[in-house]
Amino acid sequence: MAASNPTPRYPTPPFPDQKQPWPGLASKMEPRPDHGETSYRGSGKLTGKRALITGGDSGIGRAAAIAFAREGADVVINHLPEEEPDAREVIELIIAEGRKGVSIPGDLRDEAFCRRLVSEAAEALGGLDVLVNNAARQQTRPSIADISAEDFDATFKTNVYAPFWLSKAALEIMGEGAVIVNTASEQAGDPSQDIMDYAMTRAAVLNFTKGLATQLASRGIRVNAVAPGPFWTPLQVSGGATPEKLRNFGASSPFGRPGQPAEIAG
């Protein structure tokens, strides 16, 4: 089967003006992102695997949850309570594949909840083979003077502390052949001035990934990171981009458009 040109396959900017309260819903975005709901075809690559995906209600996490289920994995997703409408759709899609799908809402900025999330996920699935640390917080601020201590703390707790806490808890359960995948960003090496604190966390995640991968190699556990560029997700419409940047989001990428979650999950 011949490959097709991916450039014209998805919407290009300018995008409609839109704004949602944090954390945002994919179901209310215009245009709605493609997470692979109708396009992803599995081939049994993850048959029998058990995965926990944070931020699995929308964006790259949702696309990963759909892909994992269609590859044969049972999946637990984590999300904030406000994201329940999107989470319900994901669980329905997982169950439709004949796989076990469970959602566990909660705030990853709480260390005790992170430990409980891993424990409950492992109990629901009968173990844990894959941890995807995908959930993130991103809020645009014009300058360092506009970043409050509360903002800074919330971003670091979500983007850096949570992957650390979750990985630490998961490693008490995971065995040889397990995998941890961390979502980073191109912002780690090419920071935008209006999301400086977010960019700092992405650099931290890359170094966390490299260090942990070295530590766990002898145990037969792999640790990898995915570092996307501009992707069309609720992160952008719920305060992660200015109205001006959102309107032309992804225009400067080689494809002239943002990536869609379905394009990275597989």
Secondary structure, DSSP 8 states (H G I E B T S, - for coil): -----SGGGS--S--------TT--GGG-SS----STTT----STTTT-EEEEETTTSHHHHHHHHHHHHTT-EEEEEE-GGGHHHHHHHHHHHHHTTS-EEEEE--TT-HHHHHHHHHHHHHHHTS-SEEEE--------SSGGG--HHHHHHHHIIIIIHHHHHHHHHTTT--TT-EEEEE--GGGTS--GGGHHHHHHHHHHHHHHHHHHHHHGGGT-EEEEE---SB-SHHIIIIIS-HHHHHTTTTTSTTSS-B-THHHH-
